[in-house]
Amino acid sequence: MPKNKVSLNTYMDKEKNVYRLIDANFNRASEGLRVCEDISRFILDNKELSKDFKNLRHSLFLLKKTFPCQQLLQARDVDADVGREIKEGLKQNWQEVLIANFGRTKEALRCLEEFSQFLNPLEFKQIQEIRFKIYKIEKEVLQRI
């Protein structure tokens, strides 16, 4: 086979890995929202903010259900994840944890937004709206702490 030709198996692996990427970013965004929600609830003692994060997390969960869940799950391969060995910097306090999780959530949503354009274009705008809500909440919260 010529070097510039991609085999069907390689192409199929790449397609599977797109679902792996989607799965990882849904998980990452949900986890980031949960950490922000818990900080809002238990540290900031802010009922409204906690509710906002919970609603965003549930919206994301419903959006995930519009993707082919079986393909997402089958594409998950934690053992082969080359990023597992990359260490994160240690946080010094809860504020750094909050800031890191805002960042984690925004980055994951941006990735989901980019890939949903061709995988699930009907959900593209909803993911974008969630991302912009996070920008707004982040500004409000970080100005208060």
N, C-alpha and C positions, 0 to 999 in steps of 0.2 A: 504494500500500500504506500502511495506517495506520502512524503512527510507533511504536506499541507492539507491532506485529507484527514478528517476526524472520523474515527470508527463510530458506528451506531451505538455500541456499548459505552464509549467515552461520552458521547452526546447524552445518552440516557442517564449516565452517572451525574453529569453536570445538571441536568434537569432535576434529578432527585436532590441534588445539593442545594438547588434553589429553594425547595420545600424545607430542607434542613435549616437554611438561613431564615426563612419565614418563621418556622417553629421556634428557633432560638430567640428571635427578636420579639415575638409575642411573649415568650417567657420572661425575657429581660425587662420588657416594658411593664409587665404585670408585677414583677418582683420589685422594680423601682417604685412603682406606684404604691405598693403595699408598705414599703419602708417609709415613704413620705406620709402615708396615711397613719401609720403607727406613731410616728414622731408627732404628727399633728394631734393625735388623740391622747397619747400618754405623756408627752413632754410639753407641748404647747397648750394642751388642754383646750383645744379649739374644735368645738362640735361641728361648726359649719365647714371648716376646712377639711376635717376628717370625712365628712359627708361628700364633699366635692371629690376628694381622691377616691373614695369608695365608688361613687357613681362613674367616674372615669374608668376605673378598673373593671367595673361590670360592663360598661360600654365596649371596652376592649375585648372582654370575654365573648360578648355577643358577636362582635366583628370576626373574631377568630372562627366562630362556628360557620361563617359564610365561606370559609376556605375549606378545601378538601381535607378534613380532619384526619382521615385514615392515612392519606399521603404524608401529612405533616408528621404524624406519629411514626410511620414506617421509615421516614427519612432521618429521624433522630438517631444519632450515633455518638453518644457521650464518650465512649472509649476511644474513638478515632479523632476526637476534637483536638486539633493542634493548639488551640488557645487555652486549653485547660492548664497548661504548665506555666502560663504567663502570670506572674504574681502582681497583685495590685498593691499600691502603697497603703500603708496603715493610716487610718484616720486618727486624729488626735482628740476629737470631741464629736458630739452629736451634730453640731453645725456642719462639720465636714462630711459627715455621713449623709446629711440632708442634701447638701450641695452635690455630692457625688451621685446620689440617686435621682436628683432632678436631671443631671447630665445623662445618666444611663437611660432614663426614660425617654428623653428628647431624642437621643441618638438612635435608639431602637425604633421609635415611632417614625423617624425620618427614613430609616431603612425600609420599614414596612410600607411607608408611603411610596417610595420609589418602586418597589417590586409589585405593589398592588396595582400600579398603573397598567400592567399587562397581564397579571394573574387574576385580578379581581377588580376591574376598573370601576365597578359600581360602588365599591367601598373606599376608593381613593380619597374622596372629599371628606368622608367621616374620619379617616385616620388623620388627615391634615387638620381637621377641626380640633381633634383631641390634642394634637401637638401644639397648636396655637393656644389652647386653653392652658396647657402646662406652662407655656411661656408667660402667660398673664399671671397665673397663680405663683409661679416662681418669683416674679418681680414683687408681688404683694408680700409674700412670705419673707423673702430675704431683706426687704426694707424694714421689717418688724423685728428681726432678731439681731 
